[in-house]
């Protein structure tokens, strides 16, 4: 199972000091978080994509390329890549380039985004969000798998004899997660292609997450990609830890109360009771995270949001130390012990390449056997 962190890259005032970091400081902090993620032994760093204040990560591949040059084994991902307002040709080329630069340590999460004004900025209509997501991903999927593409759709100009460059590293496209909080159409899309399904798992109660994941699993099996429990699932979640749970709650409360996505709503205590937000001791984070398996089944990737709402970099790095030293080692051991042998691990470039090579060898063997049978029947 993979563990990591994701960031939305918000530039938010620290409610305890009133200071707002500059955009440059926030960008450098995200890079420092990525480096620390690898240092403490986690597997994945993922950045969001936003094109409006108060967020800074408007060019995820630029940031991930920079991080790739400063890390050795960290998987670089997004959370999310906007499949609705980005041209699928540009996505295909940008992420294939990043694949080559990072030696295959790349995957990405597709999403529609939750910022309505972004659509017209990129010449699109938010009312077409689902059709855009479906059509654009269909084209992207082909661009990575076909050397020459002829294509015509509703939302962009046709392609004739088009080749996306560079081609995916080793002929293996980046693995794709489809991220959604509430859209069953996206769970269906992930299942149709046999891709991963990532549920944000921050704002909604467990019952909702369970329904979305179960839908994806049923449809994954329906499309013949494997049994429902072999579907590839990822979860998000926000945590804040101190060794004493009361200290964690007291320190995090002002950040929660003033957070752009939390402030003005339910109390911190109610939010923790009704959603997966976990504020407390490392053991409480361990227990809560292990509990996710009870309603989503065995899953492959767990990402934590730890830098939201104006938390200073020093505090975020302390959170990473706690994750790396006290939380994730226990989670790795416990999840591994509970996972049945037939449930796959999270896909990586290496595992996808092996699968491709095995399939090619099997096809060659079958062709050779068929040829021998044909020759034998003519003797």
N, C-alpha and C positions, 0 to 999 in steps of 0.2 A: 504493500500500500504506500502511496505517495503522500507526503505531508509538505505543506508549504504555506506561503502567505500571499495575499493579494491586496492591492492598494487601489483606491479610486482616485488618489492624487488630489484631494481637496486642499485648498489653501484656506484654512480656517483659523480665526483668532484663538489663542490660548485663553480660555475664560478665567484662568487663575492669575494671569499676568496682564491680559489685554493686548499682548503683542501678536501681530500677524506676520508670519514669515514672508519674505519676498518670494516671487515665483522661482527665482534662481535657487534660493535656499531650499525650497520644497523639492525641486527637481534633484538637487544634490542629496537631499535626505533620502529620497526614494532609491537612489543609487547605493547609498550607504546601507540601506535596509536590505537591498538585494545581496550585497557582498556579505553582510552579516548572516543572511539566511543560509548561504552556503557554509560559512564558517562554523555555524552551530550544528551543522549536519542535517538540515532540512533539504528537501528535494526540489521544490518548485518555487519560482517567483513569478507572479502574474501582475500585470498592470492593466488598468482600465483604459478606455479611450473616451475622451470628452473634448468638446470643442467650444466650451463656454465657461466663463468664470462661475464658481471659484475653483475650477479644476485646471490642472496643467498638462496632463498627458495626452496631448493632441496627436502625437506621432509615436505610437507604441513601438514600432519596429526600430526607430532611431534609438530610443532608450534601450531596448533589448539588445540591439547590436553593440551598444556601448558597454552594457553589462556583460555581454558574452566575452568581450575582450578582457574582462577583469575576473572572470570565473572559469572554472575548469569542468565542473560536473553538473551545475545547476540547470534544471530544465526551465526554459524561458517560455512564458505563455502570456496570454492576454485574458482580461476579465471585464470587458469583452472587446472583440473586434466588431464594428458596426457593419453588419452584412447588408443593411438597408440603404445606408448613405454612402458607402464606399463602392467604387467600381470593382466588381469581382476580378477584372483583369489586373488591376493594380494590387489587389490582395494577393492574387496568385504569384505575381512577380516579387512583391515585397517579402513575402514569407519564404519563398524558395531561396531568395538571396540570403535571408537571415539564416535559413537552414545551412547553407554552405559556409557562412561565416562562423556559425556556432557549432559546426561539426555534427549537426543533426539534433542538437539539444533544444528543439523547438516544437511546440504545438500551439494551438490557439482555440479560443472559445468564441463562437459566433453568437451574436445577440442583436436584438432590434434597437436597444437603447431605451432609456426612459425619459429623455429630454426632448419634448415635442418640438421646440423651435429649431432643433438641428436639421430636421427634414428639409424645410425650404431653403436653408443655407446651402444645401447641396443639391438643390433642384428637385426634391422629392416631396411627396404628399404623405403625411403621417397616416392618412386613412387607408393607404395602400401598404401599411407596414408588413402585414403577414404575406401578401402576394409578393412583395419585394424580397422578403427573406427567402421565400421558397424558390423564386426564379433565380435570384442572384446566386444562391448556393448551388443550384443545379448547374449553372454555368461554371462556377468555381470548381466544382467536383470534376467536371469534364476537362477543364483546362489543365489540371494537375495529372490527369490520367491519359490524355490523348495528345499525341505530338502535333497533330493538325486538327483544328476545330472549325467546323462550319456551324453557325448558330444564329437563331433569330428569336427574339422574345418581345415582350411588351415595353420594357423599361429602359432599354439602351439600344444603340445602333447595332445592326447585324455584324457578325464576324464571318469572313470568308477566307479559308485557308490560313487561319491565324495560329501561330505558335507562341506560347508564353515562354519567356526566357528570364532567368535560367530555368532549366528543367529541375524538378525536385531532386534533391540529393539522393544518389543511388537509385533513382527511379521510384522513390518512396515518398509520397506526399506527407506533409505534416499531419499528425492525428488531429481530428477536429472534435471539440466538445460543443454542443449546442446548449447555450445557457438561457434559462427562462425561469421567471418567478411564477407566472400565472397562465401561460399560453399553452393549451394542450396541442395546438398545431405544431409547436416547436418540438415538443416531446415526440410527436408523430414523425416529424422530419428526421430527428436523430435516429429513431428506430428504423425508418425506411432505409437509410444509408448504412446502418450498422455502426454509426458513430457513437460517441459518448454523450451522455446527458448530464448537465451540471445544474443543480438547483442552488440558487443563491443562499437560501436557508437562513436568512437573517430576520426578515420582517414578518414571516408567517408562522402560524402554529404548526406543530408536528403533523396534525391530521391533513393539512393541505399538502405538505411535502410528501407525505405517504401516498396520497392520491396521484400526484404528478409522477412520482417515480414508478408506482405500480402501473400506470398507463403506459409509460415508456417501456417497462419490462415486458408487458403483455404484447405490445406491438413489435418489439425487437424479436421475440420468439415467433410471432405471426409471420414476419418477413424472412424467417429461416436463417437467422444469424447465430442461433444457438438457443439454449434454454433461457427462460426469463431470468434466472439467477446468474447467468453469465453475461448479462448486459453490463455495460461500462457506465458506472455512476460516480459523479463527484458531488461534493457538498461544500458550501461555504459556511461561515460562522464567525461571529465576533467574540473575542475573549479579552478580558483584562484581569491580570493576576497580581497578587501580592501573597507572600507566604501566610499572612493572616487575612482571612476573608473579610473581616470588618474593615481593615485598612484598605483593601481593594475597593470596596463599595464606597467608602468615604472619599478616596482619591478620584475615582472615576465619575462620581455623581455630577460634578459641575460640567464635565465634558459631555456627559449624556444629556444633561438638561439644556445645553446650548448647541448641541449638534444639529447641523442642517437637516438631517434625516430623522432625528429622534425628538428634538426639542419641541415643547408645546403639546406633546401627546401624553400617553400613559406614563405613570411614574416608572422609575428604574426598576423597582421591585415587581411591579405588574408586568413590565416588559420581559424581565427575566423569567417570570413564571409562565408566560404565554408564548414565548419564542425561544429559540436556541441561544440567545445572548447569555453568556456566562461570565459573571464577574465574581471572583472569589479566589480561593487558593488553587495551586496546581492540582491538588487531588480532586477538587470539585470539577475542574476542567476535564481531567481524565475521566471521571465518572460520567459526566454529562456527554462527552464525546463518544464514549463506548456505548452509551444509550441510544445513539442515533441508529445503530445497527438494528435495534429492535423494531424500528418502523420503516427502514429503507432496505434492510437486508445487507449482505456483504457488498461493500463498495470499494472503489479503487483510489479515490483522491479526496483528501481533506485539506481545504485551504482556510486559513484564519485571517480575518481582517484585524489588524492590530494598530494601525497608524491613523485612524479616522478621528475627526472631530477636534483637531487642534492639539493632540497629544504631542509633546516635545520629543525630538529625536532621541534624547537620552533615555526617556521613559520607554520608547518603542524598542530600543536596543536591549533594554533590561527585560522587556517582555520576550524578546527572541532568546535571550539567555535562559529564561525559565522554560520556554518551549523546548529548546535544544537539550537542556540538562535534566529536566525533571518530568516533562510531559510526554514528548514524542517518543523517547525510548520505551516508555511503558506502553503507549498506544501501539507502537510497532509490534511489540511482543504479544500483546493481548489480541489485537486484530489478526495477526498471523496464526495464532493458536486456534482461533475460532473459524477461520476461513476454510471451507471445504476445498479439497484438492482440485476439483473441476472448475472452480471459480477463477477466472484469469486475473493476473496482476494488471496494473495500469499499463497501457501500451506505451512503448518508447520507440525511438527510431531503430534501435538495435533489434527489438522484438518484432517490429513490423518488417524489417529487412529479412530476418530469419524466416518469418512466415511466408514472405514472397518467394524466397529461395526454395523453401520446402515445397511450395505449391508448384513451382516451375519444375523441380525434380520429379515430383509425382506425375505431372503432366507428361514429362519426357518418358518416364517409365511406362505409363499407360499407353502412350503412342508406340513405344517399342514392342510392348506385349501384343498390341493389336496388329502391328505389322508382322510379327512372327506368326501369329495365328493365321493371318491372311496367306502368308507364304506357305505355311504348313498345309493349308487346305487345298493348295494348288498342286502339291506334289503327288 
